[in-house]
Amino acid sequence: MYSVTLSMFLGGTIATWLQEFGKFDRSAVTMFTGQILDSLKYLHDHEVSHVDIQEENILLDFRGVCKLSEFGQALTQTELDGVFY
């Protein structure tokens, strides 16, 4: 059983922030990278692979909190086993 939760993220995406503000400083990159890696670890712990990580698929709020989006291509471990074995 799957559930879908929608939340408002009015800050845009990593891509829109890069277009608007330019290159991120080291502390922003460190913060974003840590959040993205935590998200990926959570998914992998639940046997889900996102498959489509790109700057357009990482949402940001105005505080700099990241959320992954676009799970249309995500695969479960069972699906991955069928692809690679």
PyMOL commands that set and color helices and strands:
alter all, ss='L'
color gray80, all
select helices_A, chain A and resi 14-21+26-45+55-57+77-84
alter helices_A, ss='H'
color red, helices_A
select strands_A, chain A and resi 48-49+58-60+66-68+75-76
alter strands_A, ss='S'
color yellow, strands_A
deselect
rebuild
show_as cartoon
